[in-house]
């Protein structure tokens, strides 16, 4: 059998396949799977923080949930709803440094909460993430500025001791 005869047999075989008027193979497994598609039994899972924020966005001006079946003409545009959403941010944990609500990663040190970018030395602004930090009189400092603020008794030096560090008494 030469190539031309092989090609003719292939074309005849393809033409004999059951197809609808759009040329789709209705006996194909993929076609059957798409026709038998059912909705998933459960809704996709969402994180708790996403559901919390979604609830805030859906809340009306007075904090009550909007009726989803209400007349669409009564729904305000997102621009006018911004004030309502901003009042909802007051329910979020508040950053000790800037006073704004914290969404996402929270840094907690001595029962105070910070945005990751707000967790910095009160003197030099050095970000204290992955560094040692010190609270002196309710202020947050890097090691350098903490040592400047602490006056040890005469004849002693200030030494920072980190948790889980091995300390030898001399």
C-alpha positions, 0 to 999 in steps of 0.5 A: 500500500502506497502513501496515497492509498493509506491517506485515502483510507484514513480520510474515509475512516475519519469521515465515517466517524459519528459527528454532529453538524459542527464536525465534532466527534460525538463518540469522543470520550472528551465530548461525553465527559463535557456533556456529562459535567455536573456542578461540584457537590461543594463550594470551593474552599475559602480562607477565613480571612478572605470570608471575613473581608468578603463579609465586610465588603458586602456589609451595608453602611450600618454594618448589616448584611445586604439582602442579595435578593434586593432590587439591583437598583438599590445597590450602591456603586463600590465608590460610594461604599468605600466609606462603609468598607473603611468603617469595617476596617476598624474591626481589624487588628490595629497596628501599634505604630501607625494605627491602621487595620492589619490585613495579612501578616501580623507581627506580635511582640509583647502583646502589641501588633504591627504591620511587618513594615511597621516593626522597626526601631523607634530611633533609626527606623531599622526593620527588626524582622529577623533581628533582635528587638528590645522594649524599653519603657514601651518603646521598640528599639534595635540592639544598638539603640537599646544599649544607648538607653540602658545605663548599667550599674557602675563597673558593668557593661550592657550585654544582650542575651537572646533566648535559648543562648548558652550563658556562662556565669563567671 
